[in-house]
Every structure is written in C-alpha cells, then in structure tokens.
Amino acid sequence: MSEVKKAVILAAGRGTRMKEITDDIPKPMVKVKGTPILESIVTGLVSNGVTDVLVVVGYRKEVITDYFGTGEKFNCRISYIEQVVQDGTGKVVELAKDFAGSDPFVLSYGDILVPPTAYAPLVDFTDVDGMLTVKIDEDVRKGGAVFIEEGRVTNLIEKPGENEPTSPYYNAGIYVFSPAIFDYTSRLELSPRGEYELTDAIAAQVKDGLRIAAVELEGEWADVRDPEVLKELNN
C-alpha cells in the first residue's frame, strides 16, 4: 500500500459570489458552524494520516498564514505558496511541483466541505495513477460530468452544454495525483472559457490510458459557492 502523506489546498480566491462576506477574508476562511472551511479541510486530512500540507494563497493571504502558521497546532507541517496570476485550475497545480517531489498528493479546492471520513479512501494510492471524487445527483452543468466504467474514469466534460453527453456523476472537487500530472498541466492550452482547466489535464491522462479511479464520496458534501449555500449549512 502506498500511503498519501501530502495534500495541496487551493485557497487563493476571494470568492466574488460571496459579496461582502469576503471583503476582509479569503473565501476558504468563511466559517461554517463556527469553523473556517479551510480548518475543516486541514483537520480532516490530518485525521487520515496526512502530515504535510501546502496551501496555495493569494487574496488576503495573511489571514490564512496568521491563522495556521507552521501547522504545529494542527499536528502537521503547513507551507504556503502564492498564486499571483489567476488563470484557471490547471496551471495552479504546477505550484505544487517542488512540494510533491516524487510523492502522490491529495488536491482539494478550498471551499469543498466533507466529513473527515470522506478522505479515508483517498490516502491509499495503490494500483492507480490518480483518483477523482464524485457525487451523484448534483447539477453537472454547474461543474463537471464524470463518465465511469468499472470504477475507472473514462471521460469528463466541464460544464457540459445542452447538446453534450451527460452523466449522473458530478466532479466533487477533491483529487489525488501522482507527479505525472505535471507533465499534463505543462501542456495545457486555454479552454474556450479562457482558462487552463485541470479537468483537461485529467481527461488527457485518461486518454493516454492512465488509471484514474473514481471514488464516490460518502456522507455530506458541500461546495460552499455562494451566500445561499453558506446560510443553508449554518442553519
């Protein structure tokens, strides 16, 4: 069994849909039931054996670095790297290259909230080249449709249009990658939306025959994307 000990959390965004809630704090520091989302992610990962965390910071980065420090009080080592150019989810992963070295790592968006137990299947990196988490019954047009056969990802389409094929599996925004991902992100081209999309890199891995396992997340899952979702969670 190859255990995953490293994790990368993308926490550079302001989250403009949060409006005045993020005037003074980055979106991942928004509190759900009294705890910043980012803290819930860190403690959930650490409770499953992750020891080293890289937080990608940007907007109001000092709020994050002051709160988490070196990670000592969260029983892990936390380091930081700044995303200067916001050009999509594909290129930001490259900031983790030195941190990852030759090891696999979990990658989570900083606004995805799951119970600690949801990370458990992600730290066993055996007989796979990567993992992608999915949820059922979410609106795939808001995110990504994932196509699966026998537990492996066969394709994914970001925000499928009206005439594109669809799937019941929604990309849940938590991944596990081997360092092979960097070969693919380095070759990314701008998507029609004018961004470098991480899902394009994963789709290219699938096309090349890499084994990307689909992991259906158990328990509650929330993409804390806007004030309405936040209000619902806090109630």
N, C-alpha and C positions, 0 to 999 in steps of 0.2 A: 504494500500500500504506500502510495506517495502522498504524504500529508501536505496540505497547503497551509503555510505559516505567514504568508504575506497578503496584505489587502491594500487596494487603492480606492480612495473615495473621492468622487468628483464634487467639489464644493466651491467652485469659483463663481457661480452665478448669483445675481441679485434676485432673480425670480420676479420679473416685472409684473406678472399677473397677480402677485401678492399685494400690489399697490403700496399703500403707506406702511404696511406691516414690515416691509423690508427697507424702509428708509435708513435705518441705523444698523441693521444686521443682514448678513447674507442669508439666503433662504434656508440652507441646512441648519441654521441656528434658531429657526422658528420652533417654538415649544408646542409639543403635543402632550397633553395631560401633565404639564409642568416640566417636561424634559426635552431639551433640544433634539431634533430629529437625528442630528449627527452623533450625539452622545448615544442614542439608542442603537445606531448602526455600529459604532465602535464597541460598545459593551456586548452586543450580540455576537459580533465576530470573535472577540476575545474569549467569550464563554465557550466557543467552539475550537479553541486552540490557536487562533491567530496571534502572533507575537509582535509583528512589525506592520505598521500602518503608515501609508503615505497619503496625506491629504492634499489634494490639488486645490489651491486657494486663489482668490482673485479679489472680487468686490468685498470691501471691508474685512480684509484678511486678518487684521489684528484682533478682531472679535473672536475668531477661531483660535489663533495661535495663543492668545492670552488665556483662553478658557482651557485648552487641552495641554499646553506646554509640551513637555517631552513625552507625555503619556504615562508618566510614572504612577499617577493616582488612578489611572485606568488599567494598570497592570500590563502595559505594553510599551513598545517604543514607537513614538509618533514623530514623523518628519514631514516637512512641508515643501511644496514646490509651487511656484506661481504660474498660472496660465495668463499670459499677457494678451495674446490675441484670441478672441472668442470666435473660432472658425469651425465649430462643429465638434461632434463627439469622436470623430475619427482621429484627428491629429492630437487631441489632448492626451490620448493613451500613450503617445510617444514620450511624454514627460516622465513616464514610469520606467523607461528602459533601463537606466542605471540602477534604480531601486530593485527592479525584478531580477536583474542579472540572469542567471540560468534557471531561476525557480518559477513555478507556476504562481499565479496570484488571483485572488478574488477582485473583481472590479464592481463597485456599486455606485449608482447615482446617489447624490447626497440628499435626495428628497423621497427615497423609497423606504417605506416603513414596513417591517415584517417582524414577527416574533423571533426571539433568539434561536428557537428550534429550526427555523427555516434555513439557517446557514449550515446545519449539520451535514446534509448530503454534499455540500459544496467543497468541503475540506478534504474529501477523499478523491484524489486525482489519479485514479487507476484505469488503465486501458482506454484513455480518452486523450484527445488533443485540445479539448476545450469543453465548456459547459455553458448552456444558456437557460435561464429560468423562464418558465411560462406560467400564466394563469389562464383559466377558462372563463368564458362569459364576460370578458371585458370588451369594450368597443375597439376593435382592432384598427379602425380608421383614425383613432386618436394617437395610435402608437405604431406597433408593428405586428404583422401577421406572421406566425411561425408555422412552417409545414414540417410535419414529423412522420417518420416511418420507423417502426420498431425501436422507438426510443432515441432515434438519431434525427438531428435537424437535416432536412433535405433542401429547404429553401426558406428565405424570409424576405418579406416585402414591407418596406417602411411606408406607413400611412397609405395603404392601398386605395387607389381611386375607384370610382364606380364600376369601371369595366375590367378591373383586375381581379384575379382569383383571390379568395379569402379563406380563412381558416378559423376554427374555434380557439386556437391557441394564441395568446397575446404575449408579446415580449415583455417580461416583467422587470427588466432593467438591472438585473444582477447577473454577472458572468464569472466564469473562471477561464483564464487564458494561460497558455504556455508562452514562452518568449517568441514562439513562431508568429504570434500576432503582429509583431513589429515589422516583419517582412511585408505583411499585407497592408498595414496602415501607411507604410512609407510609399506605397504605390497608389494610394487613393487619388481619385480625381474628384473635382467638385460635383456634387449632385445637382439635379435640376433646381433644388432649393438654395443653391449657392453655398452649401456647406460640405465638409468632409464627414461622411456618415460612417460610424462604427459598424453599422449593420452591413454596409457594402463590403467591409473587410471580412466580416464573418461569412457572408454569402460567398465570397471568393475562396475562403478556406474550404467551405462545403463543396464547392465546385471542383476543387483540387483533390477531393477525397479525404480530407481530414475528418477525424471522428469527433463531431461536436454533439455531445449528449444533451438532450432536452430534459430538464428537471422541473417537474411540476411542483410549485411551491405549496406547501401545506399551511393551513391557518390563514389568518387575516393578512391582507396585503393592501397597501395604500400608496398611491402616487400623490404626494401632497402638492398638487399642482396649482391650487388656487384657494382663495379665502373660503369658498363654499365647502371644499373637502376638509379644510382645516377646522371649520366650525362643526361639521359633522363628527369628526374624530374627537373633538374636545367635549362634545355633548355625550 
